[in-house]
Amino acid sequence: MTSREDSRERAREVFRLTNELRLDLITGMQAYRLLQRQLASNPAREPVPTGIRRLCLTHIVIALAKWNELYKKYKAVLPQCVSGGAKELSRNIENRGVVNFRNKVVGHVWDNDTKQVLSVDEVENRLNEVLKGDLEAFMLWINDPTTSNPATVIGIIEGVHNQVRSDYGFTDDDVLR
């Protein structure tokens, strides 16, 4: 395979992966909002509200961590005009501790550094770092459903997706390859 063919194939992978990440983030957020509305109109006892919160937020954290992996593996094929925003998003995800939270909390019950089980308070404190203390602001950072904002996580990912589509002439069929 020539370098040009390899770049095109890698760009197709970016096209598909950004489509999936967009779907995962929007679905995680929408599920959270829909379930919160349902709980507001028909309250449930614990552990249901906590379980819903954990389900949706860990799903979102996993998707954000995937963006960091995508960026590291594919930054060389990202169109120049969107690479700055892509890099900044990756940096913001790192600064929030998203990847660390995924690695140490989402998939584990044991902290290998402290050699102890993670307590409820430790998990909440670590999640609070990711959220920067404000769940609603976190959700709006990812996507504001009331407006189109290219500076949100979804806006940046869509920008990369659309620019790759444009630069390589991909169609919706290319997300299936």
C-alpha positions as CSV (number, residue, x, y, z in Angstrom):
1,M,0.0,0.0,0.0
2,T,1.4,3.4,-0.9
3,S,1.7,6.2,1.6
4,R,-1.2,8.0,0.0
5,E,-3.4,4.9,0.1
6,D,-2.4,4.4,3.8
7,S,-3.2,8.0,4.6
8,R,-6.6,7.7,2.9
9,E,-7.3,4.4,4.8
10,R,-6.3,6.0,8.1
11,A,-8.5,9.0,7.3
12,R,-11.4,6.7,6.7
13,E,-10.8,5.2,10.1
14,V,-10.9,8.7,11.6
15,F,-14.2,9.3,9.7
16,R,-15.8,6.2,11.1
17,L,-14.4,6.6,14.7
18,T,-15.5,10.2,15.0
19,N,-19.0,9.2,13.8
20,E,-19.0,6.5,16.6
21,L,-17.7,8.9,19.3
22,R,-20.3,11.5,18.4
23,L,-23.0,8.9,18.7
24,D,-21.7,7.6,22.0
25,L,-21.4,11.1,23.6
26,I,-24.8,12.3,22.4
27,T,-26.5,9.1,23.4
28,G,-24.9,9.1,26.8
29,M,-25.9,12.6,27.4
30,Q,-29.4,12.2,26.1
31,A,-29.9,9.0,28.1
32,Y,-28.9,10.9,31.2
33,R,-31.2,13.8,30.5
34,L,-34.2,11.5,29.6
35,L,-33.7,9.4,32.7
36,Q,-33.3,12.4,34.9
37,R,-36.7,13.8,33.6
38,Q,-38.2,10.4,34.2
39,L,-36.9,10.3,37.8
40,A,-38.2,13.9,38.3
41,S,-41.7,12.9,37.3
42,N,-41.6,9.4,38.8
43,P,-39.0,9.3,41.6
44,A,-37.2,6.0,42.3
45,R,-35.5,5.0,45.5
46,E,-31.8,4.4,45.7
47,P,-29.8,2.8,44.2
48,V,-31.6,3.5,41.0
49,P,-30.7,7.3,40.7
50,T,-27.1,6.6,41.6
51,G,-27.0,3.7,39.1
52,I,-28.3,5.8,36.3
53,R,-25.8,8.6,37.0
54,R,-22.9,6.1,37.1
55,L,-24.1,4.3,33.9
56,C,-24.4,7.5,31.9
57,L,-21.3,9.3,33.2
58,T,-19.0,6.3,32.9
59,H,-20.2,5.8,29.3
60,I,-19.4,9.4,28.6
61,V,-16.0,9.1,30.3
62,I,-15.1,6.1,28.2
63,A,-16.0,7.9,25.0
64,L,-13.9,11.0,26.0
65,A,-11.0,8.7,26.7
66,K,-11.4,7.1,23.3
67,W,-11.0,10.6,21.8
68,N,-7.6,10.9,23.4
69,E,-6.6,7.6,22.0
70,L,-7.9,8.5,18.5
71,Y,-6.1,11.8,18.6
72,K,-2.7,10.2,19.6
73,K,-3.0,7.5,17.0
74,Y,-4.3,9.6,14.1
75,K,-3.1,13.2,14.6
76,A,-0.8,12.9,11.6
77,V,-3.8,12.5,9.3
78,L,-6.1,15.1,10.8
79,P,-6.6,18.1,8.4
80,Q,-4.5,21.0,9.5
81,C,-7.5,23.3,9.8
82,V,-9.0,21.2,12.6
83,S,-5.8,19.8,14.2
84,G,-5.5,22.7,16.7
85,G,-9.0,22.2,18.1
86,A,-8.4,18.4,18.2
87,K,-5.2,18.9,20.1
88,E,-6.8,21.3,22.6
89,L,-9.7,18.9,23.2
90,S,-7.2,16.1,23.9
91,R,-5.3,18.4,26.3
92,N,-8.6,19.4,28.1
93,I,-9.6,15.8,28.5
94,E,-6.2,15.0,30.0
95,N,-6.4,18.1,32.3
96,R,-9.7,16.9,33.6
97,G,-8.3,13.6,34.5
98,V,-10.7,11.7,32.3
99,V,-8.2,9.0,31.1
100,N,-6.9,8.5,34.6
101,F,-10.5,8.2,35.9
102,R,-11.3,5.6,33.2
103,N,-8.1,3.7,34.0
104,K,-8.4,3.8,37.8
105,V,-12.1,3.9,38.5
106,V,-14.4,2.9,35.6
107,G,-12.8,-0.5,35.1
108,H,-11.5,-1.2,38.5
109,V,-12.5,-1.6,42.2
110,W,-8.9,-1.6,43.5
111,D,-6.4,1.2,43.5
112,N,-3.0,-0.3,42.7
113,D,-1.2,2.8,44.0
114,T,-2.7,2.7,47.4
115,K,-3.3,-1.1,47.4
116,Q,-6.8,-0.5,48.7
117,V,-10.4,-0.8,47.5
118,L,-11.8,2.5,46.1
119,S,-14.3,4.0,48.6
120,V,-17.5,5.7,47.5
121,D,-16.0,9.0,48.6
122,E,-12.8,8.4,46.6
123,V,-14.8,7.6,43.5
124,E,-17.0,10.7,43.9
125,N,-14.0,12.9,44.6
126,R,-12.2,11.6,41.4
127,L,-15.4,12.0,39.4
128,N,-15.8,15.6,40.8
129,E,-12.3,16.3,39.4
130,V,-13.5,15.2,35.9
131,L,-16.7,17.3,36.3
132,K,-14.7,20.2,37.7
133,G,-17.4,20.4,40.4
134,D,-20.2,21.1,38.0
135,L,-22.2,18.4,36.3
136,E,-24.3,20.8,34.2
137,A,-21.2,22.8,33.0
138,F,-19.5,19.5,32.1
139,M,-22.5,18.4,30.0
140,L,-22.6,21.8,28.3
141,W,-18.8,21.5,27.6
142,I,-19.6,18.3,25.8
143,N,-22.7,19.6,24.0
144,D,-25.2,22.3,24.3
145,P,-28.3,20.9,22.7
146,T,-29.9,24.3,22.4
147,T,-27.3,25.7,20.0
148,S,-24.6,24.7,17.5
149,N,-21.3,25.4,19.2
150,P,-18.1,24.4,17.4
151,A,-16.1,24.8,20.7
152,T,-17.9,22.0,22.5
153,V,-16.6,18.5,22.5
154,I,-19.3,17.5,20.0
155,G,-18.6,20.5,17.9
156,I,-14.9,19.7,17.7
157,I,-15.5,16.1,16.9
158,E,-18.0,17.0,14.3
159,G,-15.6,19.5,12.8
160,V,-13.0,16.9,12.4
161,H,-15.5,14.4,11.0
162,N,-16.9,16.9,8.5
163,Q,-13.4,18.1,7.4
164,V,-12.2,14.6,6.8
165,R,-15.4,13.9,4.8
166,S,-14.7,17.0,2.7
167,D,-11.0,16.5,2.2
168,Y,-11.3,12.8,1.2
169,G,-14.7,12.8,-0.5
170,F,-16.1,10.3,2.0
171,T,-19.8,9.5,2.0
172,D,-22.0,8.0,4.7
173,D,-21.2,4.6,3.3
174,D,-17.6,5.1,4.4
175,V,-18.6,4.9,8.1
176,L,-19.5,1.3,7.5
177,R,-16.1,0.2,6.2
